[in-house]
Amino acid sequence: MHENALTRLQPTAKCDPLTKLKLYNGEEVVEKGHAKKIDLDELREDAKSEGMSGISPRFVMKALDATLSRHPEGITPIHIREVLIKMVKEADLPDDTRKRYLEFLQDTIHKAYLEILEREITKAFVYAYEEQAETLFQNYLDHAEAYANKTKVKDRNTREELNPDLGFLKSIEEQIAIIGSSADGFRQEVIAYLWAANRRGERVSYASYEPLKEAIEKKLMGSVRDISRIITKNRTRDEDQKKKYEALPESMMKSGYNEHTAEVVLKYAANHLWKD
């Protein structure tokens, strides 16, 4: 549980608590189109007593037990977070500690879960999500490489030779705030990284280079956000919208949700992701 781990981390000026948690977990954190580089040994050296205090695993297990008792039809991180908030408010803790834990639950964890939830719904909404991500990835590589080498792009279907589509490249890059003069450097970095991976015999996919992976996922999210908002919020739907809405929980159930939890997270998304 993120909440348990966050309470056991010591603050640092080098990054926010969730970034620190992800780095400790071996994850890449993308910031302004680049993987964040922080020396883990320095983080550990600055916090030698880290992990010795904070919420205990037993506290979290009690929260899980309470959540299961309240929601035998199925639980989600939404339900668990609600119980943890209640338990922290009732726990015998110093006021400053309680305030810090509630900030983790009500702000840090809440925002992190919304990001995960939007990816989950996007994957359920977009038919053949990974295939579409791969298509965007391959198109980006074709056009970025042609741009960098000042050559033409050969259409994969018609074999027609075309100029690199700068509008398409920008539409991907702007998802992670790569704009203006920084785009040239980013395109060179992507090509260099993936050529090196190829030479090492690694399988290259849209997920190979973390900044580009994030950009592609955000592009897919953006492409479905408007229609998702309409479908999840409208009480009266036309036949086409009704079919698409009904397909959402069905797709999510294939990823491990049951009917109840799929409906819970879709309603939560409607209230928190697409409020405007």
Backbone bond lengths (Angstrom), bond angles and torsions (degrees), N, CA, C in turn:
res aa  C-N    CA-C-N  psi(-1)  N-CA   C-N-CA  omega(-1)  CA-C   N-CA-C  phi
1 M - - - 1.464 - - 1.527 109.52 -
2 H 1.339 116.30 129.99 1.459 121.14 178.82 1.518 111.72 -58.22
3 E 1.341 116.89 -40.77 1.471 120.28 -176.03 1.521 110.34 -59.85
4 N 1.333 117.01 -46.00 1.460 121.04 -179.93 1.528 110.52 -59.46
5 A 1.326 117.26 -47.23 1.468 121.25 -177.67 1.524 111.53 -67.64
6 L 1.335 117.80 -40.90 1.463 120.96 -178.43 1.527 111.84 -59.90
7 T 1.327 116.61 -38.96 1.464 119.52 -177.84 1.529 111.61 -69.23
8 R 1.320 117.08 -15.92 1.462 120.81 -178.15 1.524 112.97 -98.80
9 L 1.339 116.36 0.60 1.458 120.43 177.87 1.524 110.68 -93.61
10 Q 1.316 115.99 142.63 1.454 120.67 175.20 1.528 109.38 -89.87
11 P 1.334 118.38 140.94 1.465 120.55 -178.34 1.523 111.67 -65.09
12 T 1.341 115.70 151.74 1.455 122.15 177.60 1.528 108.84 -142.40
13 A 1.324 115.86 150.32 1.463 120.31 177.18 1.523 111.47 -77.45
14 K 1.337 116.77 -11.36 1.465 120.70 -175.17 1.529 113.16 -76.15
15 C 1.345 117.26 -26.13 1.471 120.25 -178.78 1.524 109.39 -167.29
16 D 1.337 115.54 169.14 1.463 120.10 177.50 1.536 109.44 -78.89
17 P 1.338 117.93 164.35 1.480 120.43 -175.42 1.530 114.12 -59.00
18 L 1.351 118.01 -41.41 1.464 119.37 -177.26 1.525 110.72 -68.34
19 T 1.327 117.43 -37.44 1.467 120.54 175.81 1.521 110.18 -62.00
20 K 1.317 116.15 -43.43 1.465 120.52 178.18 1.520 110.59 -59.86
21 L 1.319 116.76 -43.74 1.457 121.37 179.11 1.522 110.77 -60.56
22 K 1.336 116.86 -45.04 1.470 120.70 -179.74 1.525 111.72 -64.83
23 L 1.329 116.71 -40.76 1.461 120.22 178.84 1.522 111.22 -64.21
24 Y 1.328 116.52 -42.56 1.465 120.18 176.47 1.536 110.86 -61.27
25 N 1.322 115.63 -30.37 1.466 121.11 -178.40 1.529 112.15 -83.40
26 G 1.330 117.01 1.89 1.461 120.70 178.66 1.509 114.57 82.68
27 E 1.354 117.54 12.69 1.461 120.59 -179.31 1.524 110.57 -88.36
28 E 1.344 115.08 152.19 1.451 120.09 172.77 1.524 109.13 -87.83
29 V 1.314 116.98 135.21 1.461 122.17 178.35 1.523 107.99 -113.57
30 V 1.334 116.25 120.52 1.459 121.27 -176.29 1.522 109.82 -94.53
31 E 1.313 115.12 131.86 1.465 121.12 177.08 1.523 108.53 -138.27
32 K 1.347 116.21 119.82 1.461 122.29 -178.67 1.526 111.91 53.59
33 G 1.329 115.08 42.95 1.458 120.17 173.53 1.513 115.71 82.90
34 H 1.322 117.93 3.92 1.460 120.56 -178.70 1.523 109.82 -132.53
35 A 1.327 115.41 145.90 1.455 119.82 175.58 1.526 108.67 -67.50
36 K 1.317 116.79 129.84 1.472 121.95 -177.24 1.525 109.78 -68.20
37 K 1.307 116.29 128.03 1.462 121.68 -178.29 1.529 109.89 -106.65
38 I 1.306 116.28 109.39 1.460 121.56 176.30 1.525 107.77 -134.48
39 D 1.298 117.57 134.17 1.458 122.69 -179.01 1.535 109.55 -72.37
40 L 1.327 116.65 113.82 1.467 120.60 -178.10 1.525 111.94 -65.97
41 D 1.326 115.97 -34.21 1.473 118.61 178.78 1.527 110.53 -63.25
42 E 1.349 116.23 -37.11 1.466 119.88 178.05 1.532 110.71 -66.60
43 L 1.330 116.63 -40.60 1.467 120.12 178.10 1.525 110.39 -60.09
44 R 1.334 115.25 -44.47 1.468 119.47 -178.40 1.532 110.85 -68.99
45 E 1.338 116.27 -37.66 1.457 120.70 -179.88 1.529 111.47 -64.51
46 D 1.341 115.39 -34.10 1.469 120.43 -179.68 1.529 112.38 -76.51
47 A 1.330 117.25 -12.00 1.473 120.22 -175.14 1.529 109.61 -138.57
48 K 1.316 115.56 66.49 1.468 120.14 -172.66 1.528 113.40 -66.91
49 S 1.330 117.49 -25.18 1.472 119.33 -179.45 1.529 111.70 -98.72
50 E 1.318 115.65 13.32 1.469 120.62 -176.96 1.531 110.72 -60.73
51 G 1.333 115.12 140.99 1.456 120.76 177.51 1.516 114.19 92.41
52 M 1.336 116.91 -6.44 1.466 120.00 -175.17 1.527 113.13 -86.51
53 S 1.334 117.03 -13.31 1.459 119.13 178.99 1.521 109.08 -140.24
54 G 1.336 115.88 163.97 1.459 120.45 -178.59 1.517 110.87 130.21
55 I 1.320 115.91 -173.92 1.461 120.48 179.55 1.527 110.20 -64.79
56 S 1.308 116.53 135.98 1.462 121.16 -176.29 1.529 110.92 -85.88
57 P 1.346 116.45 156.30 1.468 119.69 173.97 1.526 112.19 -57.10
58 R 1.360 116.67 -32.82 1.471 120.71 179.34 1.528 110.74 -63.42
59 F 1.333 116.62 -39.25 1.469 121.75 177.87 1.529 110.14 -60.03
60 V 1.333 115.48 -43.86 1.472 120.52 -179.87 1.529 110.46 -67.49
61 M 1.331 117.24 -40.01 1.471 120.16 178.91 1.523 110.87 -63.30
62 K 1.332 116.78 -37.74 1.467 119.56 176.12 1.520 110.65 -63.14
63 A 1.320 116.30 -38.19 1.466 120.28 178.51 1.524 110.65 -65.18
64 L 1.333 116.52 -41.53 1.469 120.01 178.30 1.532 110.90 -63.91
65 D 1.339 116.39 -43.76 1.470 120.03 178.44 1.525 110.94 -60.25
66 A 1.335 116.15 -44.33 1.463 120.36 -179.57 1.530 110.83 -64.65
67 T 1.318 116.48 -38.99 1.463 120.56 -179.76 1.519 110.91 -65.69
68 L 1.324 116.50 -43.72 1.471 120.53 178.88 1.522 111.12 -63.42
69 S 1.328 116.92 -36.98 1.472 120.40 178.89 1.526 111.01 -66.09
70 R 1.333 116.36 -38.31 1.464 120.40 -177.95 1.526 112.79 -77.49
71 H 1.340 115.82 -29.00 1.474 119.79 -174.06 1.535 110.33 -131.13
72 P 1.323 117.08 67.87 1.476 119.39 -178.49 1.525 112.73 -64.52
73 E 1.345 117.74 -17.75 1.465 120.77 -179.24 1.523 112.29 -76.28
74 G 1.346 117.38 -9.71 1.459 121.31 178.60 1.517 111.21 139.91
75 I 1.333 116.93 140.23 1.456 120.38 -178.76 1.527 111.14 -118.18
76 T 1.324 114.82 157.30 1.456 122.74 176.98 1.535 107.57 -132.38
77 P 1.332 118.06 169.28 1.478 119.19 173.74 1.524 112.94 -56.58
78 I 1.331 117.45 -26.18 1.472 121.19 177.69 1.525 109.53 -61.15
79 H 1.352 116.19 -48.63 1.463 120.99 -179.36 1.536 111.27 -62.99
80 I 1.337 116.25 -43.23 1.469 120.43 -177.52 1.518 110.41 -64.96
81 R 1.325 117.11 -41.62 1.465 120.53 -179.79 1.529 111.00 -62.48
82 E 1.329 116.38 -40.54 1.464 120.39 179.08 1.524 111.25 -60.88
83 V 1.335 116.69 -43.05 1.464 120.61 179.63 1.522 110.66 -67.62
84 L 1.335 117.16 -41.38 1.462 120.41 179.09 1.535 111.26 -61.82
85 I 1.326 116.71 -40.60 1.468 120.33 177.75 1.529 110.10 -59.57
86 K 1.340 116.22 -46.32 1.471 120.86 -179.97 1.534 110.63 -62.01
87 M 1.332 116.73 -43.44 1.462 120.53 -178.00 1.531 111.62 -67.23
88 V 1.334 117.57 -39.24 1.466 120.70 178.73 1.522 110.32 -65.28
89 K 1.341 116.70 -40.52 1.463 120.31 178.71 1.526 111.41 -62.69
90 E 1.331 116.86 -32.92 1.462 121.17 -176.75 1.523 113.10 -91.06
91 A 1.338 117.93 -13.32 1.464 121.41 -174.90 1.526 111.80 -71.89
92 D 1.319 115.06 154.48 1.468 121.59 177.39 1.526 108.04 -82.98
93 L 1.333 115.86 88.24 1.461 122.06 -176.79 1.520 110.36 -131.36
94 P 1.338 117.80 151.63 1.470 119.23 171.84 1.530 109.97 -59.87
95 D 1.314 116.97 147.96 1.462 120.37 -175.25 1.525 113.08 -57.51
96 D 1.348 117.44 -41.26 1.464 119.48 -178.60 1.525 111.59 -68.17
97 T 1.340 116.12 -34.47 1.469 120.04 177.14 1.520 110.47 -67.92
98 R 1.351 116.14 -45.49 1.464 119.95 178.37 1.527 110.68 -58.96
99 K 1.326 116.96 -43.27 1.462 120.97 -179.97 1.530 110.85 -61.14
100 R 1.349 116.93 -42.39 1.471 120.56 -179.77 1.519 111.28 -65.47
101 Y 1.342 117.30 -42.83 1.457 120.76 179.66 1.530 111.16 -64.27
102 L 1.333 116.74 -40.20 1.463 120.27 179.52 1.527 111.33 -67.45
103 E 1.326 116.53 -34.07 1.470 119.21 175.89 1.529 110.47 -63.85
104 F 1.339 116.46 -40.88 1.464 119.91 176.13 1.529 110.52 -58.81
105 L 1.334 115.98 -46.71 1.466 120.88 -175.45 1.524 112.92 -72.61
106 Q 1.317 116.14 -44.58 1.467 120.46 -171.57 1.529 113.30 -87.13
107 D 1.320 117.38 -17.46 1.464 119.95 -178.83 1.528 111.13 -121.40
108 T 1.323 118.08 -66.89 1.468 121.76 -174.01 1.526 112.20 -59.51
109 I 1.338 116.19 -54.86 1.466 120.42 -177.93 1.520 110.81 -67.75
110 H 1.328 116.82 -38.27 1.460 121.14 179.42 1.526 111.08 -58.53
111 K 1.343 116.63 -48.81 1.469 120.53 -179.54 1.522 111.45 -65.52
112 A 1.339 116.62 -40.91 1.462 120.19 -179.86 1.526 110.70 -63.15
113 Y 1.347 116.46 -40.46 1.462 119.34 -179.87 1.524 111.51 -67.85
114 L 1.327 117.29 -37.82 1.463 119.69 178.41 1.526 111.31 -61.31
115 E 1.329 116.74 -37.25 1.467 120.21 177.16 1.524 110.55 -64.41
116 I 1.329 116.27 -43.62 1.474 120.41 178.13 1.526 109.99 -63.81
117 L 1.328 115.86 -43.62 1.459 121.28 -177.24 1.519 111.39 -62.45
118 E 1.340 116.75 -41.43 1.464 118.81 -179.78 1.525 110.73 -64.62
119 R 1.343 117.05 -37.83 1.471 119.28 176.68 1.525 110.46 -64.94
120 E 1.343 116.28 -41.41 1.466 120.17 -179.54 1.533 110.99 -61.29
121 I 1.330 116.26 -45.99 1.461 120.24 -178.09 1.522 110.55 -68.68
122 T 1.336 116.30 -38.20 1.461 119.37 178.16 1.522 110.47 -61.30
123 K 1.331 116.77 -44.04 1.463 120.18 179.47 1.522 110.99 -62.89
124 A 1.332 116.43 -36.82 1.463 120.07 178.52 1.524 111.09 -71.23
125 F 1.325 115.82 -33.33 1.459 120.67 -174.13 1.521 112.24 -80.15
126 V 1.331 115.61 -39.01 1.466 120.08 -176.43 1.513 108.97 -86.78
127 Y 1.312 115.13 117.03 1.467 119.83 178.17 1.526 108.87 -61.52
128 A 1.310 116.62 134.16 1.462 121.87 178.77 1.535 110.32 53.04
129 Y 1.332 115.93 56.76 1.471 122.81 -175.68 1.530 111.74 -51.86
130 E 1.316 116.74 -51.57 1.455 118.95 -175.01 1.521 112.00 -66.16
131 E 1.347 116.42 -34.47 1.462 119.06 177.34 1.524 110.70 -64.46
132 Q 1.337 115.97 -40.04 1.460 119.30 179.02 1.528 110.90 -68.93
133 A 1.314 116.31 -37.21 1.463 119.88 177.15 1.528 110.03 -64.38
134 E 1.325 116.57 -41.68 1.467 120.57 178.64 1.527 111.11 -64.52
135 T 1.331 116.24 -38.26 1.468 119.87 178.84 1.525 110.33 -63.67
136 L 1.334 116.80 -45.47 1.461 120.54 176.84 1.529 110.82 -60.19
137 F 1.327 115.45 -41.25 1.466 121.46 -179.53 1.529 111.15 -62.04
138 Q 1.335 115.80 -50.41 1.470 119.52 -179.10 1.522 111.32 -63.38
139 N 1.327 117.03 -40.68 1.467 120.34 177.88 1.526 110.61 -63.67
140 Y 1.323 115.75 -41.23 1.468 118.85 179.14 1.526 109.86 -61.93
141 L 1.326 117.14 -46.44 1.462 120.31 -179.96 1.526 111.48 -59.79
142 D 1.326 116.36 -45.76 1.473 120.53 -179.57 1.522 110.76 -57.23
143 H 1.322 116.31 -48.43 1.459 120.27 -174.67 1.530 111.84 -76.29
144 A 1.345 117.23 -35.98 1.463 119.81 178.22 1.526 110.94 -67.12
145 E 1.332 115.78 -40.46 1.470 119.70 179.93 1.528 110.91 -66.89
146 A 1.324 116.03 -42.40 1.465 120.02 178.11 1.526 110.47 -63.48
147 Y 1.329 116.17 -40.02 1.463 120.22 178.81 1.531 110.55 -63.69
148 A 1.343 115.83 -46.61 1.465 120.17 -177.63 1.528 112.03 -65.25
149 N 1.336 116.50 -35.82 1.468 121.25 -176.95 1.523 113.55 -94.64
150 K 1.359 115.59 0.41 1.471 121.12 -178.65 1.528 111.50 55.74
151 T 1.345 114.48 47.13 1.462 120.87 177.88 1.526 109.29 -122.31
152 K 1.322 115.59 -175.02 1.459 121.70 179.43 1.528 109.95 -97.03
153 V 1.322 115.55 161.78 1.463 122.35 174.32 1.517 107.88 -102.87
154 K 1.337 115.55 129.10 1.467 118.82 178.05 1.522 108.62 -93.88
155 D 1.337 117.04 117.49 1.456 121.82 -179.73 1.524 109.65 -58.71
156 R 1.331 116.59 129.94 1.473 120.89 -175.09 1.523 112.68 -66.28
157 N 1.337 117.58 -23.22 1.466 120.50 -178.52 1.522 112.40 -99.38
158 T 1.332 116.61 -50.42 1.469 120.11 -174.35 1.525 112.53 -90.61
159 R 1.371 116.60 -14.08 1.467 122.84 -176.69 1.526 111.56 66.49
160 E 1.313 117.33 9.57 1.460 121.44 178.69 1.528 109.19 -71.51
161 E 1.343 116.41 141.61 1.456 121.02 178.47 1.526 109.84 -91.09
162 L 1.336 115.64 125.37 1.458 121.57 -174.28 1.522 110.48 -127.71
163 N 1.322 115.65 157.47 1.451 120.41 172.50 1.524 109.53 -71.29
164 P 1.346 117.73 150.08 1.472 119.08 176.63 1.529 110.38 -56.31
165 D 1.325 115.89 137.99 1.463 121.80 -177.95 1.532 108.47 -87.32
166 L 1.323 116.12 95.67 1.462 120.44 -177.17 1.526 111.81 -67.05
167 G 1.323 116.52 -33.04 1.460 120.03 178.21 1.516 110.96 -62.53
168 F 1.339 116.57 -41.36 1.464 120.81 178.27 1.521 110.37 -65.41
169 L 1.337 117.46 -46.28 1.464 120.68 179.16 1.528 111.03 -57.63
170 K 1.322 116.59 -45.63 1.463 120.99 -179.72 1.528 111.44 -63.68
171 S 1.346 116.77 -36.97 1.465 119.86 -178.28 1.521 112.03 -64.50
172 I 1.336 116.78 -26.58 1.466 120.96 175.40 1.523 109.70 -81.85
173 E 1.318 115.61 -49.08 1.468 120.96 -173.31 1.520 113.40 -64.74
174 E 1.324 116.89 -35.89 1.464 119.22 -177.26 1.530 112.44 -67.43
175 Q 1.330 116.83 -14.80 1.468 120.22 177.22 1.520 111.39 -64.16
176 I 1.344 116.87 -27.00 1.467 120.44 179.56 1.533 109.95 -119.64
177 A 1.336 115.57 29.55 1.472 122.75 172.82 1.520 113.78 64.28
178 I 1.342 116.42 29.61 1.461 120.17 172.15 1.522 106.98 -92.35
179 I 1.305 116.58 106.13 1.458 120.61 -176.98 1.526 109.70 -137.45
180 G 1.346 115.42 160.09 1.459 120.78 175.30 1.512 113.31 62.87
181 S 1.320 115.88 -136.72 1.467 121.41 -173.67 1.529 112.90 -67.34
182 S 1.333 117.91 -21.72 1.472 119.65 -179.01 1.523 112.29 -70.25
183 A 1.340 117.34 -16.62 1.467 120.76 -177.84 1.526 111.65 -63.94
184 D 1.340 117.36 -40.97 1.464 120.32 -178.85 1.529 110.77 -58.28
185 G 1.332 116.09 -47.79 1.457 120.04 -179.75 1.515 112.22 -63.62
186 F 1.340 116.69 -39.51 1.460 120.50 179.98 1.529 110.79 -63.24
187 R 1.332 116.53 -44.02 1.465 119.95 179.78 1.529 111.24 -61.69
188 Q 1.318 116.12 -41.39 1.464 120.11 177.91 1.530 110.56 -63.49
189 E 1.340 116.72 -41.21 1.464 120.78 -179.77 1.526 111.47 -63.02
190 V 1.330 116.04 -43.45 1.469 120.41 180.00 1.519 110.43 -60.95
191 I 1.337 116.59 -49.27 1.463 120.55 -178.54 1.524 110.67 -62.06
192 A 1.332 117.21 -45.40 1.464 120.97 -179.14 1.528 111.41 -62.18
193 Y 1.337 116.03 -43.44 1.466 120.59 -178.93 1.526 110.94 -62.41
194 L 1.313 116.16 -46.13 1.461 119.66 -175.30 1.525 112.21 -75.06
195 W 1.328 118.24 -32.18 1.470 120.21 173.53 1.520 110.13 -63.96
196 A 1.332 116.72 -41.06 1.468 120.57 178.22 1.524 110.83 -63.66
197 A 1.341 116.81 -40.60 1.467 120.83 178.01 1.527 110.69 -63.66
198 N 1.330 116.25 -40.36 1.465 120.79 177.42 1.518 111.43 -60.97
199 R 1.321 115.84 -43.92 1.469 120.01 -179.03 1.520 111.48 -64.37
200 R 1.347 116.11 -30.21 1.470 119.68 177.94 1.523 111.84 -80.23
201 G 1.334 116.05 -1.58 1.461 120.34 178.88 1.510 113.70 80.39
202 E 1.338 117.57 15.86 1.457 121.14 179.53 1.526 110.72 -82.17
203 R 1.322 115.58 144.79 1.457 119.77 175.74 1.523 108.62 -72.97
204 V 1.311 116.31 126.73 1.462 121.34 -178.03 1.522 109.65 -99.57
205 S 1.331 116.26 131.24 1.467 121.36 177.64 1.518 108.75 -142.72
206 Y 1.328 116.33 -179.58 1.463 119.68 -179.36 1.525 111.87 -61.18
207 A 1.331 116.98 -22.86 1.460 120.84 -177.95 1.527 112.77 -90.36
208 S 1.336 118.11 1.45 1.468 120.62 -174.04 1.517 113.56 -68.33
209 Y 1.327 117.29 -38.76 1.462 121.20 -176.14 1.518 107.64 -115.28
210 E 1.322 116.26 110.13 1.466 121.55 -167.69 1.532 114.17 -54.06
211 P 1.351 119.86 -45.23 1.472 117.86 179.63 1.526 113.10 -61.17
212 L 1.333 117.27 -41.01 1.461 119.74 179.32 1.528 110.86 -70.33
213 K 1.325 117.13 -36.54 1.466 121.31 175.91 1.522 110.23 -58.06
214 E 1.343 116.31 -46.40 1.465 120.01 -179.76 1.527 110.93 -63.03
215 A 1.335 116.30 -41.18 1.469 120.30 -179.95 1.522 111.34 -62.87
216 I 1.329 116.62 -42.60 1.471 121.04 -178.98 1.527 110.31 -66.97
217 E 1.340 116.86 -42.39 1.462 119.71 179.55 1.527 110.99 -64.13
218 K 1.329 116.92 -40.10 1.464 119.94 178.54 1.524 110.80 -67.36
219 K 1.323 116.41 -35.30 1.466 120.23 176.98 1.524 110.03 -62.64
220 L 1.316 117.41 -44.47 1.464 120.88 178.30 1.525 111.16 -65.27
221 M 1.334 116.52 -40.20 1.466 119.47 177.50 1.524 110.61 -60.75
222 G 1.327 115.86 -44.93 1.455 119.84 -179.45 1.513 112.49 -62.77
223 S 1.328 115.37 -33.61 1.465 119.26 -177.37 1.518 112.89 -69.47
224 V 1.347 116.79 -21.95 1.469 119.23 -178.86 1.527 113.06 -111.38
225 R 1.343 116.78 -6.35 1.472 119.18 -172.81 1.526 112.69 -60.90
226 D 1.328 116.99 -45.67 1.464 119.54 -176.43 1.517 111.97 -63.64
227 I 1.320 116.13 -48.00 1.468 118.39 -178.22 1.530 110.52 -70.92
228 S 1.340 117.31 -32.11 1.469 120.04 176.37 1.520 110.30 -63.00
229 R 1.343 115.99 -41.69 1.456 120.84 179.61 1.529 110.50 -59.83
230 I 1.321 115.67 -45.02 1.465 120.54 179.98 1.525 110.52 -62.49
231 I 1.315 115.33 -46.63 1.460 120.17 -173.49 1.522 112.36 -69.25
232 T 1.348 117.14 -38.79 1.462 118.35 -177.39 1.519 112.85 -80.67
233 K 1.335 118.28 -23.87 1.461 119.93 -174.90 1.529 113.79 -98.72
234 N 1.309 118.11 -28.76 1.464 119.89 -176.85 1.527 111.67 -71.33
235 R 1.315 116.45 127.58 1.470 119.38 176.80 1.524 110.31 -77.93
236 T 1.312 115.52 -34.87 1.463 119.33 177.35 1.514 108.15 -104.95
237 R 1.321 116.45 122.82 1.450 121.34 -176.56 1.522 109.47 -124.19
238 D 1.339 115.07 146.53 1.460 117.05 173.44 1.526 107.78 -76.13
239 E 1.315 116.31 174.54 1.468 120.74 -173.27 1.528 111.96 -60.51
240 D 1.338 116.46 -40.44 1.461 120.33 -179.35 1.524 110.89 -65.79
241 Q 1.347 116.36 -44.04 1.460 120.26 178.48 1.528 111.10 -64.77
242 K 1.326 115.89 -37.98 1.464 119.80 179.49 1.527 111.15 -61.54
243 K 1.327 116.42 -43.05 1.468 120.81 179.55 1.526 111.03 -63.37
244 K 1.356 115.50 -42.21 1.458 119.21 -179.35 1.523 110.86 -67.09
245 Y 1.342 117.17 -39.03 1.457 119.89 179.30 1.525 110.51 -65.64
246 E 1.323 116.56 -42.84 1.464 120.47 -178.78 1.526 111.46 -66.34
247 A 1.342 116.29 -28.05 1.461 120.10 179.68 1.531 111.83 -73.32
248 L 1.343 117.09 -24.22 1.463 120.37 -177.75 1.530 112.92 -61.15
249 P 1.343 119.00 -57.80 1.467 117.64 179.47 1.518 112.87 -61.77
250 E 1.331 117.08 -32.86 1.469 119.83 178.08 1.520 110.57 -62.17
251 S 1.334 116.33 -43.22 1.463 120.06 178.62 1.520 110.94 -66.57
252 M 1.334 116.72 -39.25 1.457 120.30 -178.95 1.528 111.63 -68.61
253 M 1.322 116.50 -30.49 1.464 120.18 178.38 1.528 111.18 -66.00
254 K 1.327 116.39 -27.24 1.466 119.88 177.20 1.523 111.01 -71.08
255 S 1.331 116.61 -18.01 1.467 121.11 -179.97 1.524 112.76 -98.67
256 G 1.343 116.99 7.72 1.459 119.78 174.85 1.509 115.80 115.92
257 Y 1.337 118.65 -9.78 1.467 120.53 175.57 1.531 108.94 -75.11
258 N 1.345 115.93 157.90 1.460 118.25 165.16 1.531 107.11 -104.17
259 E 1.321 116.57 178.83 1.466 119.63 -173.89 1.533 111.07 -59.74
260 H 1.322 116.28 -42.15 1.468 120.40 -177.74 1.531 111.41 -65.44
261 T 1.338 117.30 -50.53 1.463 119.67 -176.08 1.526 111.48 -67.15
262 A 1.323 117.50 -33.21 1.470 119.92 176.58 1.523 110.23 -62.06
263 E 1.331 116.82 -44.00 1.464 120.59 178.94 1.529 111.20 -65.31
264 V 1.333 116.63 -38.54 1.468 120.80 179.70 1.521 110.74 -60.42
265 V 1.338 116.82 -48.95 1.470 118.59 -175.31 1.524 111.13 -72.33
266 L 1.336 118.60 -30.01 1.462 120.36 176.73 1.531 110.75 -66.70
267 K 1.328 116.44 -41.61 1.470 119.26 177.17 1.525 110.70 -66.59
268 Y 1.324 116.05 -38.03 1.461 120.45 178.08 1.527 110.23 -63.13
269 A 1.335 116.43 -41.37 1.455 120.74 177.59 1.512 111.07 -61.98
270 A 1.325 116.57 -42.41 1.461 120.31 179.82 1.520 111.84 -60.57
271 N 1.335 116.41 -34.90 1.466 120.75 -177.63 1.525 114.07 -84.52
272 H 1.353 116.42 -25.49 1.467 119.40 -171.87 1.535 114.72 -118.09
273 L 1.337 117.39 -30.28 1.463 119.70 -179.28 1.518 112.82 -89.50
274 W 1.309 115.93 -38.32 1.464 120.26 -170.29 1.530 109.83 -124.78
275 K 1.315 115.66 59.83 1.467 120.27 -173.54 1.525 113.00 -80.31
276 D 1.356 117.05 -25.52 1.469 118.61 -175.37 1.508 111.52 -77.30
